[in-house]
């Protein structure tokens, strides 16, 4: 592994830390109006994310892991928004 490879990993590691922090915030602060079914959907998707993450870390591919984290976080934001609109009767 070269110095450049280490620098790239560090850049991705910083992004992974930020994405993980954002994901933690969503889970801790934004799921208040979710029911059991919604939690099960999130849990299943998160399980897949963790399995993929373990694979990409094992493959030393932090860039792909960061991509998967971004995709999951984006999906979760959309899911939360949809469920909040349903909860408050503001469905489109």
N, C-alpha and C positions, 0 to 999 in steps of 0.2 A: 504494500500500500504506500503510495507516494504522499508527499506533503499536500499536493493538490487534492488528492482523494480525501485526506483528513479534513481539509478546509470545506470541501463540498458536504461531507457528512455533518460537520459542525453547523453549517448553514441549514441543512435539513433538520438537524436536531433542534435548533432554535425554533424552526417553524412547527415541528412536532410538539414542542413544549407549549407554544402559543395555542395551537389547535386543541391540544388536550385540556388546557385551561378553559378555553371557550366551551368545549364539550361538557366539561365538569359543571360550568355555570348553567348551561342549558338544563342538564339533568337535575341539578340541585334547586334551581330557582324557577323553572318554567314548566314543570309537569304537574302543577297543583290541581288542575282541572281534568286530569286524565283518570280513566277508569282502568279496571283490571285488563280488559281487552287491549287497550292502547299500550299499557305497560308490557304486555306479552309481545306485541308487535315490535316495540322498541327493543325489548330483550333479545328477541330472535335476530333482529338486524345487528345489534351490538355483538352478539355471539359470533356472527359471521365476520364482523369487522375485526374482532380479537383474533380469530383464527387466521384471517388474511394477514393481519399485522405480525403475528408470530412467524408466519411463512416469510414475509418480506424482510423481517429483521434477520431471520436465519439466512436468507439469501443475500444479506448485506445490501438491501435495496431500500434505503431510507426515503428516496424520492417517491417511490411507488407507495410506501406506507403513508407518507404525507398526503399524497393524492387521495388515497382511500379515506383518510381522516377528513379531508376537505369535503369529499363527496358525502360521507355519512353526516357530517355536521350540517351541510346544506340540506340534505334530505330531512334531518331532524327538525331544522328550523321550519321547513315547509309543512311537515307533519304537525308540529305544534301549532302553527298558524291555522291550519285547516281545522284542527280539533278545537282550538279556542273559538273560532268563528261558529262552529257547531254548538259549542257550549253556551255561547251568548246569543244564539239564534240569529246570527248574521251570515248565514250561508248564502253563497252567491247564486 
